[in-house]
Amino acid sequence: MIGMRKVISLIAVVLVSLASLAVAQGSNASGPERKVNSRVAPNYPELAKKMHIQGIVKIEAVVRPNGSVKSTRILGGNPVLVDAAADAVSKWKFESGPTETTEVVQLTFIPQ
């Protein structure tokens, strides 16, 4: 009986956490997006090429009012690809805006 209560409590906590995460991501995605004026393509890591690794890397970029990227944070993606993606996005230029904003971008890596 006590074990079942613990399992149910754990499931409830996980569901509440997932719901909170979904709401947080949804509110971030629904905000106004600033246009990217200049993109820098990521360098495809040699290890990823050799291992034929492909995938999507999702990055959160804090963009200054002048359009330059202040900081980046990895939201998801293959660990072999994330550094190259973050390095590229940090060099992007967005359109100017009245305030600092947070933009979520995705980079797709496909072996050539």
JOCORWO-V133838 format. One record per backbone hydrogen bond with DSSP energy under -0.5 kcal/mol. CO is the residue of the C=O (numbers start at 1). NH is the residue of the N-H. Records with the same first field share a line. If there is no record, write none. Layout:
CO->NH + NH
This chain:
1->5
2->6
3->7
4->8
5->9
6->10
7->11
8->12
9->13
10->14
11->15
12->16
13->17
14->18
15->19
16->20
17->21
18->22
19->23
20->24
21->25
22->26
23->27
24->28
25->29
26->30
28->31
35->37 + 95
38->93
39->41
43->45
45->49
46->50
47->51
48->53
49->52
55->109
57->107
58->75 + 76
59->61 + 105
60->73
61->63 + 103
62->70 + 71
63->101
64->67
65->97
67->94
68->64 + 70
71->62
73->60
76->58
78->81 + 82
79->83
81->85
82->86
83->87
84->88
85->89
86->90
88->91
89->92
92->69
93->37 + 38
101->63 + 103
103->61 + 105
105->59
107->57 + 109
108->110
109->55
